């Protein structure tokens, strides 16, 4: 049988969950940066137009914002679950 977690241990686990969420947000931002660099290169090489570049960049930003919001919601739900007695 496993004893219930103490309040201090719950806080530590919640901090770890928060850190994992932050790591996920950083990973998403790195992917966004990589895609934006690819779009700039494509525009410079003449593969895509300036208008298409701006449209795709806005779409990438929207997807980034949506996924970061999902991560934030998941982290908040998990922290709430962890802190329940």
Backbone as CSV, one residue per row, in Angstrom:
resi,resn,N_x,N_y,N_z,CA_x,CA_y,CA_z,C_x,C_y,C_z
1,UNK,0.837,-1.182,0.000,0.000,0.000,0.000,0.880,1.243,0.000
2,UNK,0.412,2.264,-0.692,1.171,3.507,-0.825,0.546,4.567,0.085
3,UNK,1.358,5.193,0.937,0.799,6.231,1.813,0.413,7.471,1.001
4,UNK,-0.561,8.239,1.474,-0.950,9.465,0.754,0.180,10.492,0.763
5,UNK,0.193,11.344,-0.252,1.251,12.350,-0.360,1.043,13.447,0.693
6,UNK,2.164,13.986,1.151,2.097,15.113,2.067,1.879,16.392,1.256
7,UNK,1.543,17.457,1.954,1.310,18.746,1.293,2.573,19.223,0.575
8,UNK,3.711,19.038,1.218,4.982,19.464,0.620,5.270,18.678,-0.660
9,UNK,5.028,17.381,-0.628,5.264,16.546,-1.808,4.301,16.929,-2.940
10,UNK,3.070,17.246,-2.592,2.104,17.692,-3.605,2.598,18.957,-4.294
11,UNK,3.122,19.904,-3.520,3.653,21.142,-4.109,4.826,20.850,-5.041
12,UNK,5.692,19.913,-4.622,6.836,19.546,-5.465,6.383,18.930,-6.787
13,UNK,5.393,18.049,-6.731,4.886,17.406,-7.940,4.192,18.440,-8.826
14,UNK,3.472,19.386,-8.222,2.821,20.442,-8.993,3.867,21.315,-9.688
15,UNK,4.986,21.580,-9.007,6.071,22.359,-9.623,6.667,21.605,-10.807
16,UNK,6.805,20.284,-10.670,7.331,19.481,-11.775,6.375,19.517,-12.964
17,UNK,5.077,19.461,-12.697,4.089,19.532,-13.771,4.171,20.891,-14.473
18,UNK,4.333,21.953,-13.690,4.454,23.298,-14.257,5.708,23.392,-15.137
19,UNK,6.814,22.799,-14.676,8.055,22.810,-15.454,7.890,22.036,-16.753
20,UNK,7.199,20.907,-16.710,6.967,20.125,-17.927,6.118,20.931,-18.918
21,UNK,5.137,21.669,-18.406,4.321,22.523,-19.258,5.162,23.609,-19.904
22,UNK,6.058,24.200,-19.136,6.939,25.243,-19.678,7.867,24.666,-20.750
23,UNK,8.383,23.466,-20.519,9.234,22.814,-21.519,8.460,22.572,-22.815
24,UNK,7.191,22.180,-22.697,6.357,21.955,-23.883,6.117,23.265,-24.632
25,UNK,5.872,24.351,-23.896,5.674,25.660,-24.542,6.939,26.100,-25.291
26,UNK,8.099,25.876,-24.688,9.363,26.233,-25.333,9.549,25.404,-26.601
27,UNK,9.211,24.121,-26.545,9.347,23.257,-27.722,8.450,23.746,-28.856
28,UNK,7.231,24.149,-28.524,6.315,24.661,-29.548,6.864,25.942,-30.152
29,UNK,7.404,26.819,-29.325,7.972,28.066,-29.841,9.176,27.792,-30.745
30,UNK,9.973,26.773,-30.411,11.109,26.414,-31.263,10.649,25.913,-32.623
31,UNK,9.572,25.137,-32.646,9.018,24.660,-33.912,8.520,25.847,-34.727
32,UNK,7.839,26.790,-34.055,7.352,27.980,-34.755,8.521,28.756,-35.374
33,UNK,9.588,28.926,-34.615,10.760,29.653,-35.119,11.345,28.938,-36.335
34,UNK,11.428,27.611,-36.261,11.969,26.837,-37.373,11.090,26.987,-38.624
35,UNK,9.787,26.932,-38.462,8.872,27.081,-39.595,8.974,28.484,-40.177
36,UNK,9.024,29.502,-39.312,9.143,30.874,-39.811,10.447,31.073,-40.584
37,UNK,11.527,30.447,-40.116,12.793,30.529,-40.849,12.667,29.873,-42.222
38,UNK,11.966,28.740,-42.264,11.750,28.055,-43.540,10.912,28.910,-44.484
39,UNK,9.902,29.586,-43.939,9.070,30.460,-44.764,9.888,31.624,-45.319
40,UNK,10.738,32.215,-44.495,11.586,33.311,-44.962,12.518,32.839,-46.074
41,UNK,13.072,31.649,-45.895,13.967,31.104,-46.910,13.190,30.844,-48.205
42,UNK,11.976,30.314,-48.081,11.154,30.058,-49.258,10.805,31.331,-50.001
43,UNK,10.526,32.393,-49.244,10.224,33.685,-49.880,11.477,34.240,-50.566
44,UNK,12.609,34.121,-49.889,13.866,34.641,-50.443,14.244,33.896,-51.730
45,UNK,13.998,32.577,-51.729,14.324,31.758,-52.902,13.299,31.912,-54.020
46,UNK,12.161,32.547,-53.729,11.131,32.746,-54.739,10.132,31.610,-54.828
47,UNK,10.159,30.691,-53.861,9.213,29.568,-53.868,7.811,29.995,-53.467
48,UNK,7.707,30.982,-52.573,6.400,31.482,-52.145,6.388,33.004,-52.251
49,UNK,5.194,33.563,-52.402,5.071,35.013,-52.520,5.064,35.651,-51.133
50,UNK,5.201,36.972,-51.115,5.195,37.710,-49.852,3.836,37.581,-49.160
51,UNK,2.753,37.666,-49.953,1.411,37.535,-49.376,1.201,36.152,-48.779
52,UNK,1.645,35.128,-49.504,1.504,33.766,-49.005,2.343,33.577,-47.736
53,UNK,3.513,34.185,-47.712,4.387,34.116,-46.532,3.685,34.707,-45.320
54,UNK,3.091,35.884,-45.486,2.400,36.533,-44.369,1.197,35.706,-43.915
55,UNK,0.451,35.150,-44.882,-0.720,34.330,-44.543,-0.292,33.086,-43.757
56,UNK,0.734,32.403,-44.235,1.214,31.200,-43.556,1.791,31.529,-42.184
57,UNK,2.450,32.668,-42.068,3.014,33.071,-40.784,1.897,33.319,-39.762
58,UNK,0.805,33.960,-40.201,-0.336,34.184,-39.304,-0.964,32.861,-38.888
59,UNK,-1.059,31.928,-39.825,-1.638,30.626,-39.524,-0.775,29.859,-38.519
60,UNK,0.539,29.923,-38.697,1.460,29.272,-37.760,1.318,29.888,-36.375
61,UNK,1.187,31.221,-36.298,1.030,31.889,-35.007,-0.267,31.469,-34.332
62,UNK,-1.336,31.338,-35.116,-2.631,30.922,-34.565,-2.536,29.507,-33.998
63,UNK,-1.910,28.605,-34.750,-1.730,27.232,-34.272,-0.868,27.193,-33.010
64,UNK,0.170,28.016,-32.984,1.034,28.087,-31.805,0.241,28.544,-30.590
65,UNK,-0.541,29.607,-30.754,-1.348,30.125,-29.646,-2.354,29.082,-29.162
66,UNK,-2.993,28.390,-30.102,-3.978,27.364,-29.736,-3.341,26.244,-28.925
67,UNK,-2.179,25.783,-29.355,-1.533,24.677,-28.652,-0.963,25.103,-27.299
68,UNK,-0.472,26.314,-27.206,0.010,26.796,-25.912,-1.165,26.916,-24.934
69,UNK,-2.323,27.348,-25.445,-3.515,27.428,-24.597,-3.907,26.040,-24.097
70,UNK,-3.849,25.034,-24.972,-4.162,23.660,-24.565,-3.201,23.176,-23.480
71,UNK,-1.932,23.491,-23.634,-0.944,23.092,-22.631,-1.231,23.772,-21.298
72,UNK,-1.534,25.078,-21.339,-1.839,25.807,-20.110,-3.040,25.204,-19.392
73,UNK,-4.075,24.865,-20.149,-5.276,24.265,-19.555,-4.959,22.908,-18.939
74,UNK,-4.155,22.107,-19.631,-3.795,20.790,-19.112,-2.970,20.904,-17.834
75,UNK,-2.042,21.860,-17.804,-1.200,22.047,-16.618,-2.055,22.510,-15.437
76,UNK,-2.963,23.444,-15.679,-3.830,23.913,-14.590,-4.691,22.778,-14.051
77,UNK,-5.253,21.967,-14.947,-6.086,20.843,-14.509,-5.265,19.836,-13.710
78,UNK,-4.063,19.566,-14.161,-3.211,18.601,-13.477,-2.773,19.130,-12.111
79,UNK,-2.434,20.423,-12.028,-2.053,20.997,-10.736,-3.221,20.947,-9.759
80,UNK,-4.421,21.212,-10.251,-5.606,21.149,-9.398,-5.817,19.715,-8.909
81,UNK,-5.658,18.742,-9.813,-5.811,17.341,-9.448,-4.774,16.913,-8.411
82,UNK,-3.543,17.362,-8.585,-2.465,17.009,-7.661,-2.721,17.586,-6.280
83,UNK,-3.219,18.806,-6.212,-3.389,19.476,-4.922,-4.644,19.006,-4.167
84,UNK,-5.504,18.201,-4.809,-6.671,17.670,-4.090,-6.214,16.705,-3.026
85,UNK,-6.898,16.748,-1.900,-6.542,15.854,-0.796,-7.349,14.587,-0.880
